[in-house]
C-alpha cells in the first residue's frame, strides 16, 4: 500500500467519518447525477456588511475524497453543486461549486456559495 493509499484511507476513516468530523451530503454533477457522499464541511465564514457588522456568509468549504466509490473523481465549476446546510440544524440547500482550492490524487477541497 502506497503512502497516498494510506492517506486516502485515513481521510475516509477519520476526517470524513460521520461519527468523527464528517457529515453526509449530496454531490450533484452538472449532468444531474446525484452522489450521496461524506464530506468535511467548514462553515461560519464571516462576511462584512456595508455597515461594518460581521454576519455568517453563504460560503462554505468542502473537503471530499478523490475516489469513484466514496467521493468524486471530477469537478466542474460551471455546474456542479452540493446539497448541504449553511448552518448545522438547517435544511440542506444548494451551494454551487465556484472554485477548486486544492486537488490531488487524494482530495478535492472546494469553495461553494449559496
The 8 nearest C-alpha neighbors of each residue, nearest first, counted from 0:
[[1, 4, 2, 5, 3, 6, 8, 7],
 [2, 0, 4, 3, 5, 6, 7, 8],
 [1, 3, 5, 4, 6, 0, 7, 8],
 [4, 2, 6, 1, 5, 7, 105, 104],
 [5, 3, 1, 7, 2, 6, 0, 8],
 [6, 4, 2, 8, 3, 7, 9, 1],
 [5, 7, 3, 9, 4, 8, 2, 10],
 [6, 8, 4, 10, 9, 5, 105, 3],
 [9, 7, 11, 5, 6, 10, 12, 4],
 [10, 8, 6, 12, 7, 11, 13, 5],
 [9, 11, 14, 7, 13, 8, 12, 15],
 [12, 10, 15, 8, 9, 13, 7, 14],
 [11, 13, 9, 16, 10, 8, 15, 14],
 [12, 14, 16, 10, 15, 11, 9, 19],
 [15, 13, 10, 20, 16, 21, 11, 39],
 [16, 14, 21, 11, 38, 37, 13, 39],
 [15, 17, 21, 13, 19, 12, 18, 14],
 [18, 16, 21, 22, 19, 20, 15, 23],
 [19, 17, 16, 20, 21, 22, 13, 15],
 [18, 20, 16, 17, 21, 13, 14, 15],
 [21, 19, 14, 15, 17, 16, 39, 18],
 [22, 20, 15, 17, 39, 16, 38, 14],
 [23, 21, 17, 37, 38, 39, 24, 15],
 [22, 24, 37, 36, 38, 35, 17, 21],
 [25, 23, 36, 83, 35, 37, 82, 22],
 [24, 26, 35, 82, 34, 81, 36, 27],
 [25, 27, 81, 34, 33, 80, 35, 24],
 [28, 26, 33, 80, 32, 79, 81, 31],
 [27, 29, 79, 32, 31, 30, 33, 26],
 [28, 30, 78, 79, 31, 27, 75, 32],
 [29, 31, 28, 32, 27, 78, 79, 33],
 [32, 30, 28, 29, 27, 33, 79, 78],
 [33, 31, 28, 27, 30, 34, 29, 26],
 [34, 32, 27, 26, 31, 25, 28, 35],
 [35, 33, 26, 25, 36, 27, 32, 70],
 [34, 36, 25, 24, 26, 33, 23, 37],
 [37, 35, 24, 23, 70, 69, 34, 25],
 [36, 38, 23, 22, 15, 24, 21, 63],
 [39, 37, 63, 21, 15, 22, 62, 40],
 [38, 40, 21, 62, 15, 61, 20, 22],
 [41, 39, 61, 60, 38, 42, 62, 59],
 [42, 40, 60, 59, 61, 39, 43, 44],
 [43, 41, 59, 44, 40, 85, 86, 60],
 [44, 42, 55, 45, 56, 41, 86, 59],
 [43, 45, 42, 56, 55, 58, 46, 59],
 [46, 44, 55, 56, 54, 43, 53, 47],
 [47, 45, 56, 53, 54, 55, 48, 44],
 [46, 48, 53, 51, 52, 54, 49, 45],
 [47, 49, 51, 50, 52, 53, 46, 54],
 [48, 50, 51, 47, 52, 53, 46, 54],
 [51, 49, 48, 52, 47, 53, 54, 46],
 [50, 52, 48, 49, 47, 53, 46, 54],
 [53, 51, 48, 47, 50, 54, 49, 46],
 [52, 54, 47, 46, 45, 48, 51, 55],
 [55, 53, 46, 45, 56, 47, 52, 48],
 [56, 54, 45, 43, 44, 46, 57, 53],
 [57, 55, 46, 45, 58, 44, 54, 43],
 [56, 58, 113, 112, 85, 59, 55, 44],
 [59, 57, 112, 56, 111, 113, 44, 60],
 [60, 58, 42, 111, 41, 110, 112, 61],
 [59, 61, 110, 41, 109, 40, 111, 62],
 [60, 62, 40, 109, 108, 39, 41, 63],
 [63, 61, 108, 39, 38, 107, 109, 40],
 [64, 62, 38, 107, 106, 70, 61, 108],
 [63, 65, 106, 70, 66, 105, 107, 71],
 [66, 64, 106, 105, 72, 71, 70, 107],
 [65, 67, 70, 71, 72, 69, 68, 64],
 [68, 66, 71, 72, 70, 69, 65, 64],
 [69, 67, 66, 70, 71, 36, 65, 72],
 [70, 68, 66, 36, 67, 64, 71, 37],
 [71, 69, 66, 64, 65, 36, 67, 68],
 [72, 70, 66, 65, 67, 73, 64, 69],
 [71, 73, 65, 66, 67, 70, 74, 64],
 [72, 74, 71, 75, 65, 107, 28, 67],
 [73, 75, 76, 79, 72, 71, 28, 99],
 [74, 76, 77, 79, 78, 73, 29, 28],
 [77, 75, 97, 96, 78, 79, 98, 74],
 [78, 76, 75, 79, 29, 97, 96, 95],
 [77, 79, 29, 76, 75, 80, 28, 95],
 [80, 78, 28, 29, 75, 27, 96, 76],
 [81, 79, 95, 96, 27, 94, 26, 93],
 [82, 80, 26, 94, 25, 27, 93, 83],
 [81, 83, 93, 25, 92, 91, 24, 94],
 [82, 84, 91, 92, 24, 81, 85, 93],
 [83, 85, 91, 86, 89, 90, 92, 87],
 [84, 86, 83, 57, 87, 42, 89, 59],
 [87, 85, 84, 89, 88, 42, 43, 90],
 [88, 86, 89, 84, 85, 90, 42, 83],
 [87, 89, 86, 90, 84, 85, 91, 83],
 [90, 88, 84, 87, 86, 91, 85, 92],
 [89, 91, 84, 92, 88, 83, 85, 87],
 [92, 90, 84, 83, 82, 89, 93, 85],
 [93, 91, 82, 83, 84, 90, 94, 85],
 [92, 94, 82, 81, 113, 95, 80, 83],
 [95, 93, 113, 112, 81, 111, 80, 82],
 [96, 94, 80, 111, 112, 97, 79, 113],
 [95, 97, 111, 80, 76, 79, 98, 110],
 [96, 98, 76, 111, 110, 95, 112, 99],
 [99, 97, 110, 109, 100, 96, 76, 111],
 [98, 100, 109, 101, 108, 110, 102, 97],
 [101, 99, 108, 109, 98, 110, 102, 107],
 [102, 100, 108, 99, 107, 103, 109, 106],
 [101, 103, 107, 106, 108, 99, 100, 104],
 [102, 104, 105, 106, 107, 101, 65, 108],
 [103, 105, 65, 106, 102, 3, 66, 107],
 [104, 106, 65, 103, 7, 64, 3, 6],
 [107, 105, 64, 65, 103, 102, 63, 104],
 [106, 108, 102, 63, 62, 101, 65, 64],
 [109, 107, 62, 101, 100, 61, 99, 102],
 [110, 108, 99, 61, 100, 60, 98, 107],
 [109, 111, 60, 98, 97, 96, 59, 99],
 [110, 112, 96, 95, 59, 94, 97, 58],
 [113, 111, 58, 94, 95, 57, 59, 96],
 [112, 94, 57, 93, 95, 58, 111, 92]]
